[in-house]
């Protein structure tokens, strides 16, 4: 049987435009450029250098040994959803029940599902930028339109203009994405700012897609960042997307969760069913161990990040060519280099000349074009070497 294409057609042109126009990752471009470079120190993606701790891996191994390799609950096994309820109750000081939690195959799948729930072709979703690029890409694949609201940038510090956010809302707006603490900028909303954003969403009957993944990584002595949990009611239109990747060094496990009003449970279950049909049980057993036994490891992660934040901020300032302020939250330093406005070209240069991998600000949307993102969730020796390499390279540039 012939497989020749009809005359005048092409494989690409026959695809849906939402798929065909999905953007290439500006971060992955730099990663691919330097991935095989010997001795390179990679600080370009959002993960630390610690492997998943043994107590988590042992829980997965025990599950596999017990033969837990069959189809399972689409919403997640009850034991894990109960563990999430316990974790949230302890973290936020208010009661949570398991019926608000739904287990997904990564934080990215959580994003894809909530986007599909509340947006579609032609709908608009407002996103403060610079922002993690996967939000805008997920919206585009769904046919929705991301509307950027560039944040103010003064002396390396970002802030969100709430009037500008409100002005971006139109009759086609369906949702607002709020990532706090933010990737890549480290911007961390105050409780009052979150209350104002929630009031705006209520006034316009909008959904909030809340990414509070870095909520434990704050540097003011608090146990966590301010959260929509501090200002919301149970039935507010807030969909939380979460992951086990950051707190518990589980980036490769691909497990996350959605928190949502329980009335949406069947809808979320259906969308999980028609995408992955659930998360492997042995991965969920590992996630329970992370929640129930992982507080000492989380504390270690935060302490390492705080030390890394100090090393990087002080080292970059010493170049006298960098504009930055230490971030209030998350584990990224976003900074610009005087005289180098093209961050994509600069990121490539730093791979070639400094043997350091950073993410270009062009990947993060309007407002980030001149910046670089550096992940400082790494051991102090490597970060001190990064500082030496950047000082030499930027000093001779």
MIDREN-601304 format. One record per residue (C-alpha): y negated, x, z negated; residue in one letter. Coordinates in steps of 0.25 Angstrom, whole numbers, plus 5000, padded with zeros to 4 digits. Layout:
# MIDREN-601304
YXZA
...
# end
This chain:
# MIDREN-601304
500050005000X
498750065004X
497750094993X
496550125002X
495250064998X
494549965007X
493550025016X
492150045010X
492650034996X
492850134985X
493450144972X
492150154964X
491450034971X
492649944968X
492449964953X
491649874944X
490249934942X
490349924927X
491450024928X
490950104940X
489650124933X
490150164919X
489350294916X
489950434915X
489850494901X
488650594900X
489350654888X
490750664895X
490050734907X
489550844898X
490950844890X
491650864904X
490750974907X
491051054895X
492351004890X
493151134894X
492151234890X
492751334881X
492051344867X
491151224870X
490751144857X
490850994861X
489850904854X
489650814865X
490550694861X
490450604848X
491650664840X
491750774829X
492750894830X
493650844818X
495050784823X
495450654817X
495950684802X
497350694799X
497450564790X
497050484802X
498050544811X
499150524801X
498850374801X
499050374816X
500250454815X
500950364804X
500650244813X
501250304825X
502450344817X
502650204812X
502650154826X
501350084826X
501250094841X
501249944846X
500149844850X
499349804838X
498149714833X
497049704844X
495949704833X
496549824826X
497649834815X
497249754803X
497349874794X
496349954802X
495349834803X
495549814787X
495249964786X
493949944794X
493549834785X
493749924773X
492950034779X
491749954783X
491749884769X
491650024763X
490650074773X
489649954773X
489849904759X
490149754764X
491449684767X
492149694780X
493449624785X
494449674796X
494049554805X
492849624809X
493549754815X
494249774828X
494949904832X
494649964845X
495150084854X
493850164851X
492450144848X
492250134863X
493150024864X
492449954853X
491149974862X
491849914874X
492349794867X
491049754860X
490249774873X
491249684881X
491049584869X
489549564870X
489049614884X
489449594899X
488849614913X
487349614912X
487149604897X
486249704891X
486549794878X
485449874871X
485750014867X
484850114860X
484950244867X
485250354867X
486650294864X
488150324866X
488350304881X
489650224879X
488850104875X
488050094888X
489350124896X
490150014889X
489049914892X
488949954906X
490449944908X
490349804903X
489249774913X
488249764902X
486849834902X
486549934892X
485049934888X
484550064882X
483450064871X
483050214870X
482850254856X
481550324851X
481750484850X
480750564841X
481050704837X
482550684840X
482650554832X
483050424838X
482550284833X
482750144839X
481550064842X
481949924838X
480849864847X
481349934859X
482749884856X
482249744855X
481449754868X
482749794875X
483449664872X
483449564884X
484149424887X
485249504892X
485449594880X
486849564873X
486949684863X
486249804856X
487049924854X
486750004841X
487350134838X
486950184824X
487050304820X
486950324835X
487650414845X
486950504850X
485650504843X
486050484828X
485050364827X
485450284815X
484850144812X
484350104799X
484849974792X
483449914796X
483649954811X
484949894811X
484449764805X
483349754815X
484349784827X
485249674821X
484049574820X
483749604834X
485149574839X
485149444831X
483849404837X
484349414851X
485849384848X
486349514852X
487549594849X
487449734842X
488549834846X
488449924834X
489050064835X
488950124820X
490050224823X
489250344817X
488850264805X
489450354795X
488750474801X
487450474794X
486650594787X
485750524777X
486750524766X
487150374769X
488650334770X
488350274783X
487250224793X
486650094792X
487449984799X
487349854805X
488349814794X
487149834784X
486349724791X
487249624799X
487949494796X
489449474799X
489149394812X
488049474818X
488349514832X
488649664829X
489849734835X
490149864829X
490949974837X
491650084829X
492550194830X
493450284822X
493050404831X
491850464823X
492050444808X
493550484808X
493650584820X
494450484828X
493850494842X
495150514849X
495850394842X
494950294850X
494950184839X
493650104835X
493349964830X
492349854832X
491749774821X
491349634824X
491249494819X
492649444816X
492349324826X
492449424837X
493749464834X
494549404844X
493649444855X
493749584851X
495249584850X
495349524864X
494449644869X
495349744862X
496549674868X
496049684882X
495649824881X
496649914873X
497449804865X
497149874852X
497150014846X
498450084843X
498950064829X
499050204825X
497650234829X
497250114820X
498050174808X
497250304810X
495950224809X
496350164796X
496650294790X
495250344795X
494550224788X
495350224775X
495450374773X
494350434782X
493150434773X
493250584769X
493350624784X
492150534787X
491350604776X
491850744782X
491350694796X
490050654791X
489850784783X
490150864795X
489250784804X
488150804794X
488350954794X
488350954809X
487150874810X
486350974802X
486951094810X
486551034823X
485150984820X
484751114813X
485351204824X
484751124836X
483351124829X
483351274828X
483351284844X
481951224844X
482351154856X
482951024851X
482450894847X
483250824837X
483350754823X
484650754815X
485350624818X
485350514807X
486850474810X
488050504820X
488450644823X
487650684835X
486350764837X
485550714848X
484450814852X
483650854864X
483250994869X
481851034873X
481751054888X
483050994891X
482950854895X
484250844903X
485250824892X
486450814902X
486050954908X
485851014894X
487150964889X
487851034901X
487051154899X
487451164884X
488951154888X
488751264898X
487851354890X
488051324875X
489451274876X
489051154868X
489351014872X
488350904869X
488150764875X
486950744884X
485950634880X
485950574894X
487250514890X
486650424880X
485650344887X
484150334887X
483450414877X
484450524876X
484350594889X
483750724884X
484650734872X
485950794868X
487050744858X
487750834849X
488950794841X
488850864827X
490150804821X
490750944822X
491051064813X
489851144808X
490351284815X
490351214829X
489051154827X
488451284822X
488951344835X
488351234843X
487051264837X
487151404840X
487451374855X
486451274857X
485351364850X
485751474860X
485751384872X
484551304870X
483751434865X
484051494879X
483851374887X
# end
